[in-house]
Amino acid sequence: MISPSEQGRTFNVENEREKLSKEEVANLLAAIGNHEAKALTLVAMQERVVYTRTSLLARIKNIQGVIPSWIMASGVLFNYGVKSFAPIGLVAKELLDPELNTIGLTRTEYGANIGVPLAGHLLEFSERQTFSLNQLFGSTHSAAPENDIRVGDETQQYKKRSPEIRIKIIKSLVKSSGAIRVVDISKEIEEDNRTVGRHLSELARFGIIEYESADVDIRVTYYKLADNSPQSPPPAHATSTGVPTRIIDFLKKNAGESFSIDELINRMTLEGFKKRRAAHAKSAQGSYLSTLGMLVKLGYVSREKFEQSLKSIAKISDGQRAVLEEVLAIIDGITSRNIEFLKQGKIKAENIISDPSRAAALFKKAKESSVLAARNTTQDNLGDILSIISQNPNISSLEIREHLEKVYGKRLSKTRIFGLLKILTSNSLILESERKNASYWTAVV
């Protein structure tokens, strides 16, 4: 029998309007939301049926019809239940043979009434997109610490993973009326620039958003009104008498905003603070730079130099916005536990699982996406390993392997890593040292 602690969260009329916490939603997305195969596996599990490795594999084959698109290893499927579903109460473990310690899996009430509706909406959404759920939400591998959270009367394991960060990024993009800098997204969602930039790059790779990364060596200067800018008008500049006053008036009108020199001139022209003289654009820029230098020295204006990651911007087209708004609507629906949303999700899930062609197509999409995610080019892997070694001098191959998985979500064999290290060594990019019969690598400065 299923132990009381493994039954999962109870779903009934009394708590049907209780909102899910952001951590609970993040757990659901990591468990079933980022992969069509995981969502289909939960949906395929029938009520009051205890599945073994063999019977679960048979069920997955059956829902795909005569010619399955993806015959997964029984261990992989069963691990979905053990490692992804069970820790958050979507399925429960049942001891089938105490002597052999054999367990089976059965879908819980929480899995049927919360997990399945979410899976139904996401699977139906995936059918209409060119990208997969994995490409949308990213990998669930995470080096973040694991914590326990309370969910009703139960305890769930929680750690911050890619799907949660992706949703926060998507919300930031949808709220923005135009292009938004990486630094602004990072500040809003309280994540570092490197993490945000990596997620944006992946989303852009699959056409989900648009992302423009500035050149590596570029440092861009931005200007804004100083916090303690003098109240008195600025003095005239030797070569442009009226420019200082116009700049200060413009910055006061746009207090709190930062502008590069090009943005400043363009915005001042559009808002009537500067006459439009395209023929003298270069000389105007020189004059404004000289004037801004004076205003900085006098304390009227503050100056900041941003690295390229802060200059990188992301934006979405109208079509991309509509797709991402639909994603957020699904998240809002499951968070609020909207009754109609849950009913429709169940119907969508049942319709998909009852149609072998639809189930097979989704498994095929998941398979192709998984292959694509695992197809790491040698050049990319060399760059990632060199970056890891540069930041961690005297690092072992085992530690490199762990960093690749935790930071980049890549699982490379020991043989593959040694081959890549050999290439970097032969090109004099890293140095190998040996201590206690073990090799360690350091980047050549």
MARBAKE-662364 format. One record per residue: x, y, z of N, C-alpha, C, O in turn. Coordinates in steps of 0.1 Angstrom, whole numbers, plus 5000, padded with zeros to 4 digits. Layout:
<nodes>
XYZXYZXYZXYZ ...
</nodes>
This chain:
<nodes>
500849885000500050005000500950135000502050125004 500350234996501050364996501050425009500050435016 502250465014502350525027501650665027501750725017 501150715039500450845039501450955035500951055028 502750945038503651045034503951055020504551155015 503550955012503850944998502650974989502750954977 501551004995500251024987500251144979499451154970 501151244982501051364974500051464979499251424988 500051584974499151684979497651654976497351614964 496751664985495351634983494751754975494951874978 493851714966493151814958491651794960491151694957 491051894966489551884969488952014967489552114964 487652024970486852144968487352254977487352374973 487752214990488152314999489352394995489552514998 490352324989491552394985491752414971492852454966 490652404963490852414948491152554944491652574933 490852654952491152794949492452844955492852954953 493152754963494352794969495452804959495752714951 496152924958497152944948498352854951498752834962 499052814940500352744941501452854943501352964938 502452814951503552904954504452904941504352814933 505253014940506153014929507152904929507552854918 507552854941508452734941507752614937508352524930 506452594940505652484936505552474920505652374914 505252594915505152604900506452574894506552504883 507552624899508852594894509152444894509752394885 508752384905508952234906508152164895508652064889 506952204893506152144882506752154868506752064861 507252274866507852304853509152224851509352164840 509952204862511152124861510851974859511551904853 509751934865509351794865508751744852509151644847 507751824847507051784835506951894824506651864812 507352014827507152124818508152144807507952204797 509352094810510452124801510752014791511852014785 509851914790510151804781508851734778508151684786 508551724765507351654760507251514765506151464769 508351444765508351294769507951284784507251194788 508451374793508051364807506551394809505951334817 506151504802504651534803503851424798502851394804 504151364787503451244781503451124791502451054792 504551104797504650994807503651004818503050914822 503651124824502651144835501251134830500451064837 500951194819499551184813499151034810498050994812 500150954805499850824801499550724813498850624811 500050764825499750674837498250684840497750784843 497650564841496250554843495950554858496750514866 494650584861494250594875494350454882493950354876 494850454894494850344903495650224897495350104900 496550254888497450144882498850164888499350274887 499450064893500850064897501750014886501549904881 502650094882503550064871504950024875505550084884 505349914869506749864871507549924859506949994850 508849904858509649944847509049894834508949964824 508749764834508249694822506949744818506749774806 505949754827504649794823504549944819503749974811 505450024825505450164821505950184807505450254799 506950104804507550104790506450054780506350114769 505749954784504749894775503650004772503050014761 503250074783502250174782502650294772501850334764 503950334773504450444765504550394750504250474741 504850274748504850214734503450214729503250254717 502550174737501150154733500450284729499750294719 500750394736500050524732500650584720500050674714 501750534715502350584702501850504690502250544679 501050404692500550334680501450224675502350174682 501250184663501950064657503450094655504250004658 503850214651505250244649505650364659505450474656 506150324671506450434680507550524675508450474668 507550644678508550744674509750734683510850754678 509550704695510750694705510550584715509650594723 511250474713511250364723512350394733513550364730 512050454744513050494754513450374763512650274764 514550374769514950274778514050274790513650384795 513650154795512750144806513350224818512550274826 514650214820515250284832515050434831514850494841 515150494819514950634817513550674821513350774828 512550604816511150634819510850624833510250704839 511350514839511050494853511750594862511150634872 512950644858513550744865512850884864512950964873 512050904854511251024853510351024866510151124873 509750904869508850894880509550904893509150974902 510750834894511450824907512150964910512051004922 512751024900513651134903512951274900513251374907 511951274891511251404888509851414894509451514900 509051304893507651304897507451284912506751364919 508051184917507851144931508351244942507551274951 509451314940509851414950508951534952508951594962 508051554942507051664943505651614944504751694942 505451484946504151434949503251404937502051384938 503851404925503051374913502751224912501651184907 503651144917503450994918503850954931504651024938 503450834935503850774948504550644945504150574936 505450604954506050474953505350374961504850404972 505250254956504650144963505550024963506049984952 505849964975506749854976506049724971505049684977 506549664960505949554954506549424960505849324961 507849424962508449304967509449344978510549384974 509149324991510049365002511349295001512449355004 511449174997512649094997513649144986514849154988 513049184974513849234963513949384963514649444955 513249444972513149594973512649654960513149754955 511649584954511149624941509949724943509149704951 510049834936508949934938508249954925508749934914 506950004927506150044915505750194917505950244928 505250254907504850394907503350404904502850344894 502650484911501250514908500950664908501550734917 500150714899499950854899499050904911498050834914 499351004917498651054928497451144924497251184912 496651184934495551274931496051414927495551474918 497151454933497851574929498351564915498251664907 498951454911499451434898498351444888498451494877 497151384891496051374882495351514880494951544869 495251584891494451704891495251834889494651944887 496551834891497351944889498351924878498551994868 499151804879500151774869499651754855500151804846 498551674854497951634841497451754834497751774822 496651844840496151964833497252054828497252104817 498352074836499452154832500152084820500452154810 500351954821500951884809500051894797500551914786 498751884798497851894787497952024780498052034767 497952134787498152274781499452284775499552344764 500552244781501852254775502052174763502752214753 501552054763501651964751500952014739501452014728 499752064742498952124731499652254726499552284714 500252334735500952444731502152404722502452474712 502852304727504052254719503752214705504552234696 502552154703502152104690502152224680502352194668 501852344684501652454675502952534674502952644667 504052494680505352574679506352494672506352374671 507352574666508452514660509552464670510352384667 509552524682510452494692509852394702508652384703 510752324709510252224719510152284733510652404735 509552214742509452264756510852274762511152364770 511752184758513152184764513852314759514652374766 513652344746514252464741513652594747514252694748 512352584751511752704758512152714772512552824776 512152604780512352614794513852574799514252614810 514552514790515952474793516052354801515152284805 517352324805517652204812517352214827517252334832 517152104834516852114848518052084857517952084869 519152064850520452044858520752174865520752284859 521052164878521252284886522252254897522252154904 523152354899524152344910523652424922524352434932 522452474922521852554933521552454945521352334943 521652514957521352424969519952384969519052444964 519652264975518352204976517752244989518352234999 516452284989515752315001514452245002513952194992 513852225014512552175016511552285016511752385023 510452265010509352365010508052295015507852175012 507152365021505852315025504852335014504652445009 504152225011503152225001501952155007501852035008 500952235012499852185020500452115032501152185040 500151995034500551915046501851835043502351765051 502351855030503451775026504751855025504651985025 505851795023507151865020507651825007507651705003 508051924999508651904986510151954986510452044994 510951884978512351934976512352034965511652024955 513052144967513052254958514452304956515252324966 514852334944516052404940515852494928515052454919 516452604927516252694916516852624903518052584903 516052624893516452554880516152654869515552754870 516552604857516452684845515052734842514852854839 513952644843512652684839512152804847511452894842 512552814860512052924868512753054864512053154863 514053044860514753164855514153214842513953334839 513853114833513353144820511953214821511753314814 511153174830509853234832510053384836509253474832 510953404845511153544850511653634839511353744837 512553574830513053654819511953684809511853794804 511053584806509953604797509053714802508553794794 508753714815507853814821508453954819507754044816 509853964821510454094819510454134805510154254802 510554044795510554084781509154124777508954214769 508154054781506754084778506354214783505554284777 506754254795506454384801507054494794506554604794 508254474788508954584781508354614768507854534761 508254744765507654794753508554794741508154804730 509854774744510854764733512054684737511954594745 513254724731514454644735514854674749514554784754 515454574756515754594770517154534772517554434767 517954614779519354564782519454444791518554434800 520454364789520654254798520854294812520254234821 521554404814521754454828520454484835520354464847 519454544827518254574833517354454837516654454847 517454354828516754224831517354164843516654114852 518654164844519354094855518954164868518754094878 518954294868518554374880517154344884516854324896 516254334874514854314878514554174883513854164893 515254074878514953934882515953884892515853774897 516953974896517953944906518753814902518953724911 519253814890520153714885521453784879521353894875 522553714879523753774874523653784858522953714852 524453884853524453914838524753784830524253764819 525753714835526253594827525153494826524853434815 524453464837523353374837522253414827521753334819 521853544828520753594820521153594805520353554797 522453634802522953634789522853494783522553484771 523253394791523253254785521853214782521653144771 520853244791519453204788518953274776518253214767 519253404774518753484763519353424750518653414740 520653394750521353344739520653214734520453184722 520253124744519652994740518253024735517852954725 517453114741516153144736516153204722515353164713 517153284719517353344706517753234696517353244684 518553144700519053034691517852964685517952914673 516752944692515552874687514452964682513352924680 514753094680513853194674512753234684511753284679 512853204697511853244707511853394710510853454712 513053454710513253594712514353644702514853564694 514653774702515753834695516753884705516453944715 518053854702519053884712520253944704520753874695 520754054708521954114702523054134712522854214721 524154064710525254074720526354164714526754134702 526754264721527854354716529154284715529354174721 530054344707531454284706532154274720531954354728 532954174721533554144734534354254739534354284751 535154324731536054424735535454564737536154664741 534154574734533554714735533154744749532654674757 533554874753533054934765532255054762532855144755 531055064766530155174762529955264774529755224785 530055394772529855494782528455544782527955574771 527855554793526455604795526455724804527255734814 525555824801525555944809524155954814523155924808 524056014827522756044832522956164842524056204845 521756224846521856334855522456294868521956194874 523356364874524056324886523056334898522056424897 523256254908522256254919522256394926521156434931 523356454927523456584934523856694924524656784927 523156694913523456794902523056934907522056954913 523957034905523757164910522457224904522057194893 521757304912520457364907520757474898519857504890 521857544899522157654890522457614876522857494874 522157694866522357654852523857634849524657694855 524157544840525557514837526157624829525457704822 527457644831528157754823528157714808528057604804 528357814800528457794785529757724782530857734789 529757644771530957574767531657654756530957724748 532957644756533757734746533257714732533257814725 532957594728532657574713531157554711530757554699 530357544721528857524719528157584731527857514741 527857714730527357784742526057734747525857724759 525057694738523757654743523657504746522657464752 524557424742524457284744524457234758523557154762 525257294768525157244781523757254788523357164794 523157374785521857394791520857294785519957244792 520857274772519957184765520157034770519156964772 521456994772521656864778521056844792520456744794 521356944800520856934814519256934814518656854822 518657014806517157024805516656884801515656834806 517356824791516856694786517056584797516156514799 518156584804518456484814517556504826517156404832 517156624829516156644840514856594836514156534845 514456614824513156554819513156404820512156344822 514356344818514456204817515356154829516156064827 515056214841515856174853515856024856514755964855 516955974859517055824862517455744850517855624852 517255794838517655714826519155744822519655854824 519755644817521155654812521155644797520355574791 522055724790522055734776523555724771524455784777 523755644760525055654753525055784745523955844744 526155824740526255944732525255944720524656044717 525255834713524355824702522855834706522055904700 522555764717521155764722520755904727519655954724 521755974733521456104738521156204727520156274727 521956204716521756294705520456254698519756344694 520256134695518956094688517756134696516756184690 517756104709516556134717516356284719515256334718 517456364720517356504721516756564708516056654708 517156504697516656544684515156524683514356604679 514756394687513356354686512456444695511356474692 512956474707512156544717512356704716511856774724 513056744705513156894703514156964710514157084710 515056894717516156964724517356994715518257064719 517356934703518456954694517856964680516956884676 518457054672517957064658518556944650519656904652 517756894640518156784632519156834621518756904612 520456794623521456824613522256704610523356684615 521756624601522356494598523756504592524556424594 523956614584525156624577526356654586527456624582 526056704598527156734608527056634620527456674631 526656514617526456414628527756394636527756394648 528956374629530156344635530656464643531156444655 530556584638531056704645530156724657530656774668 528856704656527956714667528256624678528256664690 528656494675529056404685530256444693530356434705 531256504685532456554692532156664701532656674712 531356754696530956874705530256824717530456884728 529256724716528556684727529456604737529256614749 530356524732531256454741532156554749532356534761 532556654742533356754749532556824760533056854771 531356864757530456924766530056834778530056884789 529856714775529556614786530756594795530556584807 531956594789533156584798533156704808533556684819 532856824803532856944812531756924823532056954834 530556884819529456864828529756754839529356774850 530456654835530856554844531856614855531656584867 532856684850533756744859533156844869533556854881 532056914864531357014873530356944882529657014890 530056814880529156744889527656754884526856704892 527456804872526056804867525656664862524456634863 526556594856526356464850527256354855528356384859 526656234857527556124861527756034849526956024839 528855964849529255884837529555734842530155714853 529055644834529255504838529855434825529355454814 530755344827531255264816530855114818531155054828 530055064808529454934809530254834800530754874789 530454714805531054614797530054564787528854604787 530554484777529654444766528454364771527354384764 528454294782527354214786526154314790525054274789 526554434795525554524799524954594787523854654787 525754604776525254664764524354574756523554614747 524554444758523754344750522254364753521854404764 521454354743519954374744519154264739519554184731 517954254744516954144740515654224737515354324742 514954164727513654224723512854114717513354004714 511554134716510654034710509754104699509354224701 509454034689508554084678507154064683506854004694 506154124676504754104680504353964680503553914689 504853884670504553744670505153664682504453584688 506353694685507053634696506353674709506153594719 505853794710505153844722503853764724503553724736 503153744714501853664715502153524720501353474728 503253464715503553324719503953324734503453234742 504753424738505253424752504153464761504053424773 503153544757502053584765501153454768500553444778 501153364758500353244759501053154770500453084778 502353154770503153074780502853124794502553054803 502853264795502553324808501053294813500853284825 500153294803498753264806498653114812497853094821 499453024806499452884812499952884826499452824835 501052964828501652964842500653034851500452984863 499953134847498953204856497753104859497253104870 497353034849496252934850496552834861495752794869 497752774860498152664870498352724884498052664894 498952844884499252914897497952944904497852914916 496952994897495653034904494752914906493752924913 495152794899494352674900492852704895491852664901 492852784884491552814878490852694874491352604867 489552674879488852554877488652524862488852404858 488252614854488052594840489352564833489452474824 490452624837491752594832492152454834492652384826 491952404847492252264850491452164842491952064838 490152194841489252104833489652094818489751984813 489952214812490452214798491752144797491952074786 492652154806493952094806493751934806494451864798 492851894814492551744814492051694801492451594796 491151774795490551734782491651734772491651634764 492451834771493551834761494551724763494951654753 494851684776495751574778495151444773495751364767 493851424776493151304772493051284757493251184752 492751404751492651394736494051364729494051284720 495051414735496451384730496751234732497251174722 496551184744496951054747496050944740496450834739 494950994736493950894729494250894714493650814707 495150974709495450984695496850944693497751024695 497150824689498550774687499450864678500550884680 498850924668499551004659500051134666501251174663 499251194674499651314682500651274692501651354694 500451164699501451124710502751094703503851134708 502751024692503950984685504751114680505951114681 503951204675504551334670505251404681506351464679 504651414693505251484704506451414709507451474713 506451274710507651204714508751224704509951234707 508451234691509451254681510051394683511251404681 509251494686509751624688510651624700511751694700 510251554711511151554723512451484720513551524724 512351374712513651304708514551394700515751394703 514051454690514851544681515451654689516651694687 514651714699515151824707516251774716517251844718 516151654721517151594730518451574723519551594728 518351524711519551504702520251634699521451644700 519451734696519951864693520651924705521751984704 520051904717520651964729521951894732522851954738 522051764729523251694732524351704721525451664724 524051764710524951774699525851894701525652004694 526851884709527751994712528951994703529551894701 529152104696530252114687531552114694531652154706 532652064687533952064694534352204697534952224708 534152304688534552434691533852494704534552554712 532552464705531852514717532452454730532652524740 532652324729533152254741534552294744534852314756 535452324734536752374737536652504744537452534754 535752594739535652724745535152714760535652794768 534152624762533652614776534752564785534852604797 535452464781536552404789537652504792538052514804 538052584782539052684784538552784794539352834802 537252824793536652924802536752864817537052944826 536352744818536352674832537752674837537952714849 538752634829540152634834540652774837541452784847 540352874829540753004832540353064845541053134852 539153024849538553064861538852984873538653014885 539352864870539752764881541052704879541152594874 542152774882543552724879543752594887543152574898 544652504881544952374888543752294890543452244901 542952274880541652204881541852064875542552054865 541251964881541351824876540251804865539351874863 540451694857539451654847538151624853537051654847 538151564865536851534871536051664875534851674873 536851764880536251884883535751964871534652024871 536451954860536052004847534751944843533852014838 534651814844533451744840532251784848531151804843 532451804861531351854870530951994867529752024867 531952084863531552214859530752224846529752294845 531152134837530452134824528952094826528152154820 528752004835527351964837526552064845525452094842 527152114856526452214865526252344858525152404859 527252404852527252534846526652544832525852624829 527052444824526652444810525552334806525052334795 525252254816524252144813524752044803523951984796 526052024802526651934792527251804799527951824809 526951694794527451564800528451504790527951444780 529751524792530651464783531451354790531651354802 531751254782532451134788533951174791534451274787 534551094800535951124804536851124792537751204791 536651024783537451014771537351144762538351194757 536051194761535851314753536551434759537151514752 536451444772537151554779538651554777539351654775 539251434779540651414777541151454763542151514761 540351414753540651444739540651594737541451654730 539651674743539551814742540751884749541251984745 541051824761542251884768543551864760544351954761 543651754753544851734745544951844734546051894731 543751874728543751984717544152114723545052184717 543652154735544052274741545452284745546152384744 546052164750547452164753548352174741549352244742 547952104730548852104718548852244712549752284704 547752324715547752464710548252564720548152684718 548952514730549552604740548652694747548952804751 547352654749546352734756546252694770545852774778 546652574774546652524788547952454791548552394782 548252444804549452364808548952254817548052274825 549652134816549252024824550352004835551552014832 549951974847550851944858550351814864549251784864 551351744871550951614877551251614891552351654895 550351574899550551564914549851434918548651414916 550551354925550051224931549351144920548151104922 549951134909549451054898548151104892547451034886 547851234894546651294888547051414881548051484885 546451444870546751564861545851684865544651664868 546451804864545751924867546052024856547152024851 545152114853545352204842545152354846544352384854 546052434840545952574842546052654829546852604820 545252754827545252834814546552914813547152964823 547052924801548253004798547853154797546953184789 548453234805548053374806548653454794548453574793 
</nodes>
